[in-house]
Amino acid sequence: MSLTNIIGKVFLPRQKEIERNALRAEEMQMRVLEGLVKCAKDTEYGRNHLFGTTKNYEDFATNVPVNTYEELKLDIDRMRQGESDILWPGVVKWYAKSSGTTNDKSKFIPVSNSGIKQAHFAGGRDAVALYLRNNPKSRMFDGRSLILGGSHSPNYNLASSLVGDLSAILIENINPLANLVRVPSKQTALLSDFEVKRDRIARETMNKNVTNISGVPSWMLSVLDRVMELTGKTHLEEVWPNLEVFFHGGVAFTPYRKQYEKLITSPNMHYMETYNASEGFFGLQDDPSDPSMMLMTDYGIFYEFIPMDEFGMDNPTVVPLSGVEKDKNYAMIISTSCGLWRYIIGDTVKFTSVNPYKFVITGRTKHFINAFGEELIVDNAEKGLEYACNETGASVSEYTAAPVFMDDNAKCRHQWLIEFSKEPDSIEHFAELLDTKLQEINSDYEAKRYKNITLQPLEIVKAEPGLFNKWLKMKGKLGGQHKVPRLSNDRKNMDELLLMNGNKK
């Protein structure tokens, strides 16, 4: 009997529980909120915000303000210094380093032992549970798991306390039994130099029986390209004939799908999206035919949402899960067992279903272009690029876009810097297709493009190969969970990239 058949039986009770919980999500959320408040009532934050007398959601929403990182930063820094019972009971030893804020290069997100077990490890377990449910002939446990990890460093020189990529923290806390099936070695997985790590991962894994891979699509693709270079093979299934699934997350998969399908031609290959961030594990793709993800409501995370058309107002509407509507763009707020209270995570989502609750990630609260009232979000960009690629046979590796506020001819437009893995026959035709699709799916953009009055046709600048990786390396953000900002409302990133690309600003 296959080892996967034996191990798979362990996941059967959880598979049934996930199905039950999906249909009682609102009840699960109120239980989570009650548990979070009860657990943290004797912390400094809990005492200051009346957790001891909080009886329901209305009390919680009244007593606790909506927070950004800046509002919790001083408390988090005290926790990093070793103080206990601040935002969460006890001492929190682990801090996930995330992309920065307006005032700081990096954010340091507390990752408590409760959060590791209730959210992050639970999410990994459930990803496997759902995959096995959907693929009963799987043999994933009959081989090895290639899991990409980041790196870490000491936190204020405190004993046993680390700050670094979330993936590195999880590797440090993983059950030792998992190391029997995981590759590469822990020493290699935690290397900080991504270029060295990339080569070592490829060399350590290319002769293993890898059946499943997990990581951020951009960095995983870089590792797989190195595997192909070293082996001289044409397709990845020639190296790993039993490879069957890629658990991916961190960035949208759309720009990378064609590259993966070109690299992996096996009809038995599967792709499953996960929504795992430094702040928590939020969603899983439970249906291979549906790109939406199921919101996981029993991970010690309580969710609230702000309609994006009110985001940034002084007193925006904030609703719990029971108050969301389908097809409406929301900024997500979380309260977690890591001590983040009513925290604006920075991601935007749209629900495609409310029974069960399923959603897609539409972008970031700060990653959009609204320089002229066009309200272009990442979800629009991904769909537009996918359409242009399908129509031209092109493939996009990386991209970013920003407004041109006014050129020498007093004309405004959007400027796209695109690194193609396969170029279209005509950049101009690709730009026309992208522009047309954006107008089709975004009425605000269409209105601003009307007769070229407010916005001129978009411009595409071709990026030299490897440009975005060079830029990330210059920023000290090569590898790990670092991402290229897709859309920016200003030109800072774009101008830096254009200079590196040999273009004038």
Disulfide bonds with the S-S distance in Angstrom:
none
